Amino acid sequence: MHCLKKIKLNIFLVIWMCLFASPSVIAADNSLIIKNAEINNQFEAYFLSADFDLTFNDDLDEAIRKGIPINFIIEFELKKPRKYWFDEEVAKKTKEIVLSFHALSRQFILTESENHLIAFDNLTQAKNELKKIKNWRVFDKSQIDDTDKYLAYLQVKLDKTKLPKQLQVDITNNQEWQLASKQFQWIFVNKK
């Protein structure tokens, strides 16, 4: 009988710890997962298109609605594999996309590093557009050989360094603001 009470107590403690001891783990429903990516040849350049899943929790949504701009960094890298040495870097590009709320017009604005602006009436529309990379010029035809295989890498992450300083201090150890995809890797073969 005493053993049964200990088991019930242990089960109760495990459930209590799961529910109350780690609310950041339960509440952290931010996610960023790259689903696919491809490189297409157009004239003398190569362009990247990609899709990813992006989910914000309520805290991040609220921060955007309160006027805090949220910066995302998209990093692309193309490397030529080598057998007996480090892979050769062929191309490396970085792009920044900012999601912000313009209080006067009551619109959500996506701004790309090339000063391309897109306005949306609601946050859902803006997030749906943010989930896609379309025709981003990543390297020129002159940078690669016709017969080689290359390793392509893509990563998307929240740039916490661009947040207001007070918020940076508050979120240092907060899992809800740790928003970054795993590095997506694929083999790119140049087709003539």
N, C-alpha and C positions, 0 to 999 in steps of 0.2 A: 504494500500500500504506500509506503514511504517513497519507493522508487517511482510509482505512478505520479505522485505529487511533484517530484523533481522533473519528470518529463513534461508535465503540463506547464510548470513554471518556466522551463527552458523554451518551450514553444512560444509561450507568451512573451518572453524576453526577445526572441528573434523577431516576432511580428512587431513588437513595439519599436525595436531598433530600425527595422525596415521603414516603418511609417513616420517616425518622429526624429530619429537620430540623424538622418541624412536627407533633409528635404531638398538640398541642392541637386542630389542625384535624381530624385523623383521629378523635380520641376524642370530639370535641364532637358527641354525638348527641342533645343536648337540642333539642326543637323545640316550638313553640307556634303553631298555625295555626288561626284561626277559620274554620270551614267554612260556617256559615250563622247568620243571626240574623233574628228577626222580632218585630214589636210587635203585640200583640193588645189589643183593647178589651174591658174587663170592667167593667160598671157605669159609674162615673164616673172610672175611671183606666185607664192603659195599662201593660201588663206586657211585659217583654222575656223571650224564650226564645232560647237560642243553644246551638250545639254547636261544640266545637273539638277538634283533635288535640293531644295532650299526650304527649311522650315525655321521660323522664328518663334520664340516663346513670347508671352505677353509683355515681359519687361522690355524686350528689344522693340516690339511694336510700339509700346508706349513712349520709349525714348525717341523714336522717329517722329511720332505724332507731336511730341513736345518741342520739336525743332532741332534735335541733335542729329547732325549728318553722320551717316554710317558709311565708312569707306571700305571697299573690298579691293583686294589686290589679286590680279590674275597673272600667274607666272607661267611662261612657256619656255621650254628648252629643247633643243635638238642636238643630239650627240651622235658621233660616228664611233661605233665600237672598235676597240683595238685589242688584240690578243694579249700582248705582253706589256701593256702600258695603260695608263688611265685613258678613258674614253675622250675623244677630241670634241671640244665644244664647237658646234657649227653655228648655232644661232641661239640667242637668248633675248626674249622680249618680256616686258612687264607692262601691264595696263591697269589703270585705276578706275573704278566705277564708284560714284558717290550716290547714295540714296538719301534724299532729304525731303523735308516738308516745307513748302512755301506758304506761310500763314495768310498772306494777303490774298493770294489767288485760290487758296485751299486746295492746292494740287501737290502731288508727290512727284518729285523731279529726279530723273536719272541723268547723271552727268558723267560722260566718259573722259578719259585723259586727253582725248583729241578735241575737247570742247563741244562734243555732240550732246545736245540736250533733248530729252523726251519727257513730256509732262503727262501725268495720269490723274484721273479723277479720284481713284481710291488706291489704297495700299496693296490690295490683292493684284490689281493690274500691274502695278510697278514691280512687285515680286515675281510675277509670271514672266515679265520681260527680262528681269535680272537673271533668271534661270537659263538664259540662252546666250551663247556667244555666236555671232553671225559674221562670217567673212572678215575676220581679223587678219590683216597682213602680218605674217610672222617671219618670213624670210624670202629671199630672191632666188631665182633659178640658178644664178651664177654661183651661189654659195654651196651647191651640192653637185655630186657626180651622178651620172645617169645610171650606173650599175650598182650602186651601193645601197645597203640597208642601213637605216638609222633608228635610233631610239628617241622617241618623242615623250616628253614629260609635261604634265599640266597640273597646276594646283591653284585653288581658289581659297582665299582666307580673309577674315575680317582684320582690318588694320587698326589695332587698338591704339597705336601711337598717334593717330589723328583725332582721337576722342578728346573731349575737354579734360584737362589735367586732374580735376577733382574726381571725375568718373574713372579715369585710369587708375587712381589710387584705390577707389572703392572696389573695382572689379579684378584686382590683381590675382586673387585666389578664387574668384567666382567662376565655377564651371559653366554657368549659363552664358557667359560671354566668350567662352573658348570656342570659336566658330571657325573651323578650317577643314578643308577636305584632305583626304589622304592623297598622296601624289599618284596621279593617274598616269600609267605608262603603257605605250603601245609601240609596235614596230611599224615604221614608215618605210615603204619601198617606193622609190621614184619610178613612176611609169612614164615611158616616153610618149 
